Amino acid sequence: MNRCNMVSLSVIAALGLAFSVNNAPAQLAKDVVGTWTIESAGDTYSSTPKGSLILTANGRYSLQLLRPDLPKYASNNRTKGTPAEYKATVEGSLSYFGTYSISGTDLTLHVEGSTFPNWIGTDQKRVNLSVIGDELKYTNTAPSGGGGAAPLVWRRVK
């Protein structure tokens, strides 16, 4: 192979690599769009959590997490629970919604509404975002219930 061909191939390879690196965040943003169910969320929501994450193409999200063993209210009325029933509900569930953005492998959730009022109006950063096949993963470095970083794994709904 002559020198001109080698230089041409090197330039083509470098351009291909540059375009693929620059396209990675855009591709990740496309890959996250959809409806997801929770597979694991650390210990807070048990080893078999329930939950849903919806990420839309126009940058909106809705997320719900809960323990599968939440007790039913004896009164059968959510406004007439006992203190113990309310405590179990608050400790075993979280729901929030708003807009999201992706920068590199960081997912930022701008919280417009939440069952944890302290998050309303804040940006919640999730790191190490990845989508491989039908699995979405990220880490919440500051969970609302305290404790250490919590890795979350979601499965795409088909």
C-alpha atoms as an extended CHARMM CRD file, in Angstrom:
* protein
*
       158  EXT
         1         1  MET       CA              0.0000000000        0.0000000000        0.0000000000  PROA      1               0.0000000000
         2         2  ASN       CA              1.4700000000        3.3490000000       -0.9600000000  PROA      2               0.0000000000
         3         3  ARG       CA              1.8370000000        6.2950000000        1.3470000000  PROA      3               0.0000000000
         4         4  CYS       CA             -1.0710000000        8.2480000000       -0.1870000000  PROA      4               0.0000000000
         5         5  ASN       CA             -3.4860000000        5.3480000000        0.3930000000  PROA      5               0.0000000000
         6         6  MET       CA             -2.2740000000        4.9370000000        3.9890000000  PROA      6               0.0000000000
         7         7  VAL       CA             -2.7930000000        8.6330000000        4.7050000000  PROA      7               0.0000000000
         8         8  SER       CA             -6.2540000000        8.5270000000        3.1210000000  PROA      8               0.0000000000
         9         9  LEU       CA             -7.2440000000        5.4820000000        5.1660000000  PROA      9               0.0000000000
        10        10  SER       CA             -5.9160000000        7.0960000000        8.3440000000  PROA      10              0.0000000000
        11        11  VAL       CA             -7.9360000000       10.2520000000        7.6910000000  PROA      11              0.0000000000
        12        12  ILE       CA            -11.0750000000        8.2260000000        6.9720000000  PROA      12              0.0000000000
        13        13  ALA       CA            -10.6020000000        6.1730000000       10.1460000000  PROA      13              0.0000000000
        14        14  ALA       CA            -10.0230000000        9.3050000000       12.2510000000  PROA      14              0.0000000000
        15        15  LEU       CA            -13.1220000000       10.9950000000       10.8200000000  PROA      15              0.0000000000
        16        16  GLY       CA            -15.1980000000        7.8830000000       11.4380000000  PROA      16              0.0000000000
        17        17  LEU       CA            -14.0240000000        7.7500000000       15.0490000000  PROA      17              0.0000000000
        18        18  ALA       CA            -14.6980000000       11.4630000000       15.5370000000  PROA      18              0.0000000000
        19        19  PHE       CA            -18.2130000000       11.1840000000       14.1330000000  PROA      19              0.0000000000
        20        20  SER       CA            -19.0060000000        8.1200000000       16.2370000000  PROA      20              0.0000000000
        21        21  VAL       CA            -17.7480000000        9.7830000000       19.4410000000  PROA      21              0.0000000000
        22        22  ASN       CA            -19.6730000000       12.9910000000       18.7230000000  PROA      22              0.0000000000
        23        23  ASN       CA            -22.7800000000       10.9720000000       17.8910000000  PROA      23              0.0000000000
        24        24  ALA       CA            -22.6610000000        8.8950000000       21.1130000000  PROA      24              0.0000000000
        25        25  PRO       CA            -24.6210000000       11.3650000000       23.3310000000  PROA      25              0.0000000000
        26        26  ALA       CA            -27.2340000000       11.8680000000       20.6070000000  PROA      26              0.0000000000
        27        27  GLN       CA            -27.6200000000        8.1200000000       20.2000000000  PROA      27              0.0000000000
        28        28  LEU       CA            -27.9160000000        7.6210000000       23.9790000000  PROA      28              0.0000000000
        29        29  ALA       CA            -30.6260000000       10.3020000000       24.0870000000  PROA      29              0.0000000000
        30        30  LYS       CA            -32.5530000000        8.3630000000       21.4240000000  PROA      30              0.0000000000
        31        31  ASP       CA            -31.9670000000        5.0050000000       23.1310000000  PROA      31              0.0000000000
        32        32  VAL       CA            -33.4870000000        6.0800000000       26.4700000000  PROA      32              0.0000000000
        33        33  VAL       CA            -36.8350000000        7.0730000000       24.9590000000  PROA      33              0.0000000000
        34        34  GLY       CA            -39.5560000000        4.6210000000       25.9080000000  PROA      34              0.0000000000
        35        35  THR       CA            -41.3000000000        2.9370000000       28.8000000000  PROA      35              0.0000000000
        36        36  TRP       CA            -39.2490000000        0.9800000000       31.3260000000  PROA      36              0.0000000000
        37        37  THR       CA            -40.0220000000       -1.2400000000       34.3300000000  PROA      37              0.0000000000
        38        38  ILE       CA            -37.7260000000       -1.4810000000       37.3240000000  PROA      38              0.0000000000
        39        39  GLU       CA            -35.5940000000       -4.5780000000       37.8330000000  PROA      39              0.0000000000
        40        40  SER       CA            -33.4760000000       -3.4390000000       40.7620000000  PROA      40              0.0000000000
        41        41  ALA       CA            -33.1490000000       -0.2980000000       42.8640000000  PROA      41              0.0000000000
        42        42  GLY       CA            -30.8870000000       -1.1730000000       45.7570000000  PROA      42              0.0000000000
        43        43  ASP       CA            -32.3510000000       -2.2160000000       49.1080000000  PROA      43              0.0000000000
        44        44  THR       CA            -34.8580000000        0.6100000000       49.6380000000  PROA      44              0.0000000000
        45        45  TYR       CA            -37.6180000000       -0.9060000000       47.5410000000  PROA      45              0.0000000000
        46        46  SER       CA            -36.8310000000       -4.5900000000       48.2500000000  PROA      46              0.0000000000
        47        47  SER       CA            -35.1730000000       -7.1220000000       45.9820000000  PROA      47              0.0000000000
        48        48  THR       CA            -38.3220000000       -7.1860000000       43.8180000000  PROA      48              0.0000000000
        49        49  PRO       CA            -39.3330000000       -3.5280000000       43.4470000000  PROA      49              0.0000000000
        50        50  LYS       CA            -42.2610000000       -2.2920000000       41.3760000000  PROA      50              0.0000000000
        51        51  GLY       CA            -41.9340000000        0.7520000000       39.2040000000  PROA      51              0.0000000000
        52        52  SER       CA            -42.2130000000        2.5310000000       35.9240000000  PROA      52              0.0000000000
        53        53  LEU       CA            -40.0690000000        5.0830000000       34.1100000000  PROA      53              0.0000000000
        54        54  ILE       CA            -41.3420000000        6.8600000000       31.0170000000  PROA      54              0.0000000000
        55        55  LEU       CA            -38.9180000000        8.9930000000       28.9950000000  PROA      55              0.0000000000
        56        56  THR       CA            -40.3990000000       10.8420000000       26.0170000000  PROA      56              0.0000000000
        57        57  ALA       CA            -38.6620000000       12.0780000000       22.8810000000  PROA      57              0.0000000000
        58        58  ASN       CA            -39.5150000000       15.6940000000       23.7760000000  PROA      58              0.0000000000
        59        59  GLY       CA            -37.6450000000       15.5290000000       27.1050000000  PROA      59              0.0000000000
        60        60  ARG       CA            -40.3650000000       14.7000000000       29.6450000000  PROA      60              0.0000000000
        61        61  TYR       CA            -40.2650000000       11.9200000000       32.2370000000  PROA      61              0.0000000000
        62        62  SER       CA            -42.4430000000       10.2500000000       34.8520000000  PROA      62              0.0000000000
        63        63  LEU       CA            -41.0180000000        7.8550000000       37.4460000000  PROA      63              0.0000000000
        64        64  GLN       CA            -42.6940000000        5.7300000000       40.1320000000  PROA      64              0.0000000000
        65        65  LEU       CA            -40.9990000000        3.3110000000       42.5430000000  PROA      65              0.0000000000
        66        66  LEU       CA            -42.5620000000        1.2310000000       45.3010000000  PROA      66              0.0000000000
        67        67  ARG       CA            -42.0910000000       -1.7750000000       47.4780000000  PROA      67              0.0000000000
        68        68  PRO       CA            -44.2220000000       -4.7450000000       46.3970000000  PROA      68              0.0000000000
        69        69  ASP       CA            -45.2800000000       -5.4030000000       50.0070000000  PROA      69              0.0000000000
        70        70  LEU       CA            -46.9510000000       -2.0800000000       50.8590000000  PROA      70              0.0000000000
        71        71  PRO       CA            -49.7110000000       -2.7980000000       53.4070000000  PROA      71              0.0000000000
        72        72  LYS       CA            -53.3180000000       -2.1900000000       52.4450000000  PROA      72              0.0000000000
        73        73  TYR       CA            -55.1940000000        0.4120000000       54.4750000000  PROA      73              0.0000000000
        74        74  ALA       CA            -57.6740000000       -1.1790000000       56.8880000000  PROA      74              0.0000000000
        75        75  SER       CA            -60.1430000000        1.6760000000       56.2360000000  PROA      75              0.0000000000
        76        76  ASN       CA            -59.9750000000        1.1130000000       52.4490000000  PROA      76              0.0000000000
        77        77  ASN       CA            -59.6910000000        4.9290000000       52.2150000000  PROA      77              0.0000000000
        78        78  ARG       CA            -56.3180000000        6.5650000000       51.4740000000  PROA      78              0.0000000000
        79        79  THR       CA            -57.2860000000        9.6810000000       53.4630000000  PROA      79              0.0000000000
        80        80  LYS       CA            -58.1070000000        7.6470000000       56.5920000000  PROA      80              0.0000000000
        81        81  GLY       CA            -54.9570000000        5.5890000000       57.0560000000  PROA      81              0.0000000000
        82        82  THR       CA            -53.2920000000        4.9180000000       60.3690000000  PROA      82              0.0000000000
        83        83  PRO       CA            -49.9390000000        6.5220000000       61.2130000000  PROA      83              0.0000000000
        84        84  ALA       CA            -48.2630000000        3.1380000000       60.6280000000  PROA      84              0.0000000000
        85        85  GLU       CA            -49.9410000000        2.7550000000       57.2200000000  PROA      85              0.0000000000
        86        86  TYR       CA            -48.8830000000        6.2720000000       56.1820000000  PROA      86              0.0000000000
        87        87  LYS       CA            -45.3210000000        5.6520000000       57.3830000000  PROA      87              0.0000000000
        88        88  ALA       CA            -45.0780000000        2.4300000000       55.3660000000  PROA      88              0.0000000000
        89        89  THR       CA            -46.3900000000        4.2010000000       52.2690000000  PROA      89              0.0000000000
        90        90  VAL       CA            -43.9660000000        7.1260000000       52.5400000000  PROA      90              0.0000000000
        91        91  GLU       CA            -40.9730000000        4.9050000000       53.2830000000  PROA      91              0.0000000000
        92        92  GLY       CA            -41.8780000000        2.4280000000       50.5510000000  PROA      92              0.0000000000
        93        93  SER       CA            -42.7650000000        4.6230000000       47.5820000000  PROA      93              0.0000000000
        94        94  LEU       CA            -41.5720000000        7.5870000000       45.5590000000  PROA      94              0.0000000000
        95        95  SER       CA            -43.0380000000        9.2900000000       42.5190000000  PROA      95              0.0000000000
        96        96  TYR       CA            -41.7630000000       12.2680000000       40.5820000000  PROA      96              0.0000000000
        97        97  PHE       CA            -42.0250000000       13.8590000000       37.1340000000  PROA      97              0.0000000000
        98        98  GLY       CA            -40.7120000000       16.7080000000       35.0320000000  PROA      98              0.0000000000
        99        99  THR       CA            -38.1780000000       17.2250000000       32.2570000000  PROA      99              0.0000000000
       100       100  TYR       CA            -34.8430000000       15.5480000000       31.6080000000  PROA      100             0.0000000000
       101       101  SER       CA            -31.6080000000       16.1410000000       29.7310000000  PROA      101             0.0000000000
       102       102  ILE       CA            -28.5610000000       14.0390000000       28.9350000000  PROA      102             0.0000000000
       103       103  SER       CA            -24.9660000000       15.2380000000       28.8820000000  PROA      103             0.0000000000
       104       104  GLY       CA            -22.4020000000       12.5420000000       28.1990000000  PROA      104             0.0000000000
       105       105  THR       CA            -23.4630000000        9.7120000000       30.5030000000  PROA      105             0.0000000000
       106       106  ASP       CA            -25.1980000000       11.9990000000       33.0080000000  PROA      106             0.0000000000
       107       107  LEU       CA            -28.9840000000       12.0630000000       33.1810000000  PROA      107             0.0000000000
       108       108  THR       CA            -30.3920000000       15.2080000000       34.8140000000  PROA      108             0.0000000000
       109       109  LEU       CA            -33.9890000000       15.0980000000       36.0090000000  PROA      109             0.0000000000
       110       110  HSD       CA            -35.5850000000       18.5060000000       36.6150000000  PROA      110             0.0000000000
       111       111  VAL       CA            -38.2760000000       17.7350000000       39.1800000000  PROA      111             0.0000000000
       112       112  GLU       CA            -41.5620000000       19.5710000000       38.6590000000  PROA      112             0.0000000000
       113       113  GLY       CA            -43.5770000000       17.4650000000       41.1140000000  PROA      113             0.0000000000
       114       114  SER       CA            -42.7320000000       14.7650000000       43.6390000000  PROA      114             0.0000000000
       115       115  THR       CA            -44.1080000000       12.8450000000       46.6050000000  PROA      115             0.0000000000
       116       116  PHE       CA            -40.8450000000       13.9750000000       48.2370000000  PROA      116             0.0000000000
       117       117  PRO       CA            -41.5250000000       17.7530000000       48.2710000000  PROA      117             0.0000000000
       118       118  ASN       CA            -37.8680000000       18.6280000000       48.9770000000  PROA      118             0.0000000000
       119       119  TRP       CA            -37.0390000000       17.6350000000       45.3800000000  PROA      119             0.0000000000
       120       120  ILE       CA            -39.6120000000       19.9130000000       43.7310000000  PROA      120             0.0000000000
       121       121  GLY       CA            -37.8110000000       22.5420000000       41.6500000000  PROA      121             0.0000000000
       122       122  THR       CA            -34.4480000000       20.7780000000       41.9220000000  PROA      122             0.0000000000
       123       123  ASP       CA            -32.2210000000       19.0250000000       39.4210000000  PROA      123             0.0000000000
       124       124  GLN       CA            -31.4580000000       15.4270000000       40.3160000000  PROA      124             0.0000000000
       125       125  LYS       CA            -28.3570000000       14.0440000000       38.6160000000  PROA      125             0.0000000000
       126       126  ARG       CA            -28.0010000000       10.3590000000       37.7440000000  PROA      126             0.0000000000
       127       127  VAL       CA            -24.5800000000        9.1660000000       36.5800000000  PROA      127             0.0000000000
       128       128  ASN       CA            -23.1750000000        6.3480000000       34.4530000000  PROA      128             0.0000000000
       129       129  LEU       CA            -26.2670000000        6.2220000000       32.2460000000  PROA      129             0.0000000000
       130       130  SER       CA            -26.1730000000        3.3910000000       29.7350000000  PROA      130             0.0000000000
       131       131  VAL       CA            -28.5520000000        1.5280000000       27.4850000000  PROA      131             0.0000000000
       132       132  ILE       CA            -27.5030000000       -1.9050000000       26.2920000000  PROA      132             0.0000000000
       133       133  GLY       CA            -30.1880000000       -3.7250000000       24.3790000000  PROA      133             0.0000000000
       134       134  ASP       CA            -33.3560000000       -3.5040000000       26.4650000000  PROA      134             0.0000000000
       135       135  GLU       CA            -31.5740000000       -2.6100000000       29.7120000000  PROA      135             0.0000000000
       136       136  LEU       CA            -31.1880000000        0.9430000000       31.0260000000  PROA      136             0.0000000000
       137       137  LYS       CA            -28.8410000000        1.5570000000       33.9680000000  PROA      137             0.0000000000
       138       138  TYR       CA            -27.7680000000        4.5510000000       36.0070000000  PROA      138             0.0000000000
       139       139  THR       CA            -26.6200000000        5.3920000000       39.5300000000  PROA      139             0.0000000000
       140       140  ASN       CA            -28.3970000000        7.7510000000       41.9120000000  PROA      140             0.0000000000
       141       141  THR       CA            -25.5720000000        9.2040000000       44.0010000000  PROA      141             0.0000000000
       142       142  ALA       CA            -27.9110000000       10.9540000000       46.4840000000  PROA      142             0.0000000000
       143       143  PRO       CA            -31.0810000000        8.8790000000       47.1200000000  PROA      143             0.0000000000
       144       144  SER       CA            -34.0110000000       10.6450000000       48.8020000000  PROA      144             0.0000000000
       145       145  GLY       CA            -33.9030000000        8.1540000000       51.6800000000  PROA      145             0.0000000000
       146       146  GLY       CA            -30.2270000000        8.7830000000       52.3600000000  PROA      146             0.0000000000
       147       147  GLY       CA            -27.5490000000        6.1310000000       52.3250000000  PROA      147             0.0000000000
       148       148  GLY       CA            -25.0040000000        5.3820000000       49.6730000000  PROA      148             0.0000000000
       149       149  ALA       CA            -25.2180000000        5.5080000000       45.9250000000  PROA      149             0.0000000000
       150       150  ALA       CA            -27.9780000000        3.3440000000       44.4740000000  PROA      150             0.0000000000
       151       151  PRO       CA            -27.6220000000        1.6620000000       41.0890000000  PROA      151             0.0000000000
       152       152  LEU       CA            -30.9380000000        1.2710000000       39.2590000000  PROA      152             0.0000000000
       153       153  VAL       CA            -31.6380000000       -1.1690000000       36.4600000000  PROA      153             0.0000000000
       154       154  TRP       CA            -34.6710000000       -0.8390000000       34.1960000000  PROA      154             0.0000000000
       155       155  ARG       CA            -36.0310000000       -3.1690000000       31.4730000000  PROA      155             0.0000000000
       156       156  ARG       CA            -37.6890000000       -1.8060000000       28.3070000000  PROA      156             0.0000000000
       157       157  VAL       CA            -41.4090000000       -2.5620000000       28.0190000000  PROA      157             0.0000000000
       158       158  LYS       CA            -42.2460000000       -4.1610000000       24.6830000000  PROA      158             0.0000000000
